[in-house]
Amino acid sequence: MFDEKLYREFLATENFGRNILVFDETDSTTARLLDSETPYYTVASAESQTAGRGRSGRRWVSESGVNLYFSVNLPPMKIEDLLAFNIAIGFAVCDVLREYADVNLKWPNDIMAGGKKLGGILFETAISGSVMDKVILGIGINVNMTEFPPEINEIAASLKTETGRTFSREEILARLMNGFESFSDLFFKGRINIVEEWKKYSASLDKKIALHKNGVKTVFTEKGITPSGFLIAEDERGVKTEIVTGDIGYDFSG
Amino acid sequence: MELKDIRELIRFIDKSEIKEFEYETENGERVYISKKDDTPVFAAAPATAYAQAPAAPAAPAAAPASAVESKETGLTGNQVEIKTPIVGTFYEAPSPGAEPFIKEGDTVKKGQTLCIVEAMKIMNEIEAEFDCKIVRKIGQNAKPVEYGEVIFIAEPV
């Protein structure tokens, strides 16, 4: 069970994660924060999630008490800032996890280790008109999980499978909060150049990536990101395309 | 209209003096391109007339552009267009196979979720700005929507 006292021993923030809600099991920690009024920087953490969401509603496989599933209620920000922050927050997660294992990012913000997925980041917002009411940052990290369901066994990793060590989830969560606080301060002061930083974190810069669109797989070379966070993909003829979203899938398997 | 055509169009408009461009085909395809913001494809929507005055159903009619738009979209009475503030993929339900957030004819409360527009894995719940009845659902599930595209027609209640 999550040890809140231990978590607080590692926590060194003024705001991030000072207020924590721990659920034994919940549908989704992000949904809990979207549906309630909590102070900004509140973190909601669950031992397991029954409806953890991935992109396009894909289920994030959840085992109790071994991984981190948490969400943070962030103050509203400009929509343009959120696009870049969506990328940049992956740098902050990597900075913390690189203390333990060799991790990098798959665009826009999957946490990868040895080509396998170790964690994911998913923002959810509530927008009314042009005003952002809520911004919830949701993160799942495989920490001590060693047995994966067969359908993801080949593509999933945890800190434990990568290092052979068992980790304190409380310590990692607290260190992430510490990292987020200093990092988001730098970000909102305009000190993070995501285009340059991306090169230090990308799992596939200058490597072949496959993009799926309407069931057709096309091979591109990853050429970094734009200031807005869009992926730059170059085809065989050297023509560059910016990938945003929509009908272009970005399941990289190349 | 093919994606490459749209890209061509964007390139052309980008080099021109044109600040805003709208094009509608016979089969109802609609393209809207605006250079009014620094971020061309994922810009915050300008505050709309009804955003400023949610309680006043007559407000949209006062906006200079809406008289023209009404003719184009066939809005009647006090109907208003609900536009997406972001580019992305329109989702009518919280997850595949789930019940849609709303159906045509539903009356929704201010703050109620109408749909999700996903961009770069960010799931944006688009909420009703005012109590209203959903007259038409324009956005199509899992289909891309451009910034400023009309996704619902609603009647304030």
Interface residues (C-beta under 8 A of the other chain):
Chain A: L34 A51 R53 R55 S56 G57 K78 I79 E80 L82 L83 N86 P108 N109 I121 L122 F123 E124 T125 A126 I127 S128 G129 S130 V131 D133 S228 G229 F230 V244 T245 G246 D247
Chain B: D37 D38 T39 V41 F42 A43 A44 A45 P46 A47 T48 Y50 A51 P85 I86 V87 G88 T89 P94 S95 P96 A98 K110 G111 T113 E118 A119 M120 K121 I122 M123 N124 E125 I126 E127 A128 E129 K143 P144
